[in-house]
């Protein structure tokens, strides 16, 4: 199992992969946009995006509180060049099977690395204050700060 070191989420997030003023027609469009950012930053091959959509068809990646965590299936691991995240904020919201999603945190991970990343993301998102702040972030620095473990934050 891949080990997630402290602060790894922020380390996996290229500033170019933070998009805070996105729009999407629907859930599929939001996933395609999230996947396109991973492709643009060189983290995945285009084929990975289709595995993200396949994952969503199998089970929703909505995790609550206006957040979805789209990621590919195990079959897509060969299309992952490096572990990475993309954070896309949809201020107007996107219908996600009856829920409104404002924030997508897309994951690309080789092997089972996504499991550890999901666990670390869940820890952050289970804190209602941090989850709200992440959903409402308006700049890349704010997103990067919020993805660091609480004990690493220096401005609190």
Rosetta blueprint (number, residue, H / E / L):
1 X L
2 X L
3 X L
4 X L
5 X L
6 X L
7 X L
8 X H
9 X H
10 X H
11 X H
12 X L
13 X E
14 X E
15 X E
16 X E
17 X E
18 X E
19 X E
20 X L
21 X L
22 X L
23 X L
24 X L
25 X L
26 X L
27 X H
28 X H
29 X H
30 X H
31 X H
32 X H
33 X H
34 X H
35 X H
36 X H
37 X H
38 X H
39 X H
40 X H
41 X L
42 X L
43 X L
44 X E
45 X L
46 X L
47 X H
48 X H
49 X H
50 X H
51 X H
52 X H
53 X H
54 X H
55 X H
56 X H
57 X H
58 X H
59 X L
60 X L
61 X L
62 X E
63 X E
64 X E
65 X L
66 X L
67 X E
68 X E
69 X L
70 X L
71 X E
72 X L
73 X L
74 X H
75 X H
76 X H
77 X H
78 X H
79 X H
80 X E
81 X L
82 X L
83 X L
84 X E
85 X E
86 X E
87 X E
88 X E
89 X E
90 X E
91 X E
92 X E
93 X E
94 X E
95 X E
96 X E
97 X L
98 X L
99 X E
100 X E
101 X E
102 X E
103 X E
104 X E
105 X E
106 X E
107 X E
108 X E
109 X L
110 X L
111 X L
112 X L
113 X H
114 X H
115 X H
116 X H
117 X H
118 X H
119 X H
120 X H
121 X H
122 X H
123 X H
124 X H
125 X H
126 X L
127 X L
128 X H
129 X H
130 X H
131 X H
132 X H
133 X H
134 X H
135 X H
136 X H
137 X L
138 X L
139 X L
140 X H
141 X H
142 X H
143 X H
144 X H
145 X H
146 X H
147 X L
148 X L
149 X L
150 X H
151 X H
152 X H
153 X L
154 X L
155 X L
156 X L
